[in-house]
Amino acid sequence: MNRFNPDKLLLSKWTATQPQNKEKHFLITELLRDENGVLVQVELQAALTQRSQWIDWRELRDDQRWLFGWQ
């Protein structure tokens, strides 16, 4: 399990362990918080294609899918 502070995710780099469409490296470009300021989702942008997708930030804890940094 990846351990990190969710408040420091903005502009962090991540590597997908099972790349799709040759998209392996990602950058977190935006954080989505609820009305109480609690982090809900993050926007991941693929370094290669610039395609963005929103995911639940808790998915990044799964070290079978995501590795911290660009590997």
N, C-alpha and C positions, 0 to 999 in steps of 0.2 A: 504494500500500500504506500503510495506516494504521500509524503507529509509536507504541508506547506501552509502558509498563512493566506487565507482567501483574500484578505485586503491588499495583498501585494502581488496579485496576479496580473494586473495591467502591464502590458508590454513584455510579459514573460514568454519564453520560447518553449515549445513542446514538440516532441517527435512521436508520430504515430507508429506503433509497433506493427500494424498491418495496413500499410499504405494502400489507398485506392486512387485510381486515376493519376498515378505517379506523384500524389500529394503526400509527402512524408513530414515535412517541416511546417510548423504553424506558429503564429504569433497571436497573442491575445490582444485585440485592439480595442475592446470595449467591455464594460461591466454593466449588467442590468441588475438594479436593486429594486426591492419592493418599497411600499410607502413607509415602512419602518427603517429603511436603510440596510436591510439584510440582503446579502448577495444571493441572487436567484440563478442567473445565467451569465455565460461569457460568450463573446464573439471571437471565434477562431478564424484567422485569415491564413490561407495556404501561401507559403513563401513563393512557390513556383508559379501558381496560376492567379493569385490574388483573390480567389474565390472565398467567400465568407460563409460561415454557418454558426448558428447559435446552439449551444449545448448547455445542459445543467452542469454547473461547475464541479459538482461531486463526481462526475464521470472521470475527471482528471486524476482522481485518487487511485483508479484502477491501473496498476503498473503492468497489467497484461495488455492494456490498450494504449497507454500513454507513458512516455518517459520525459522527465524534466530536462530541458535544454535540447540543443540540436545534436543528435548523435549520428 
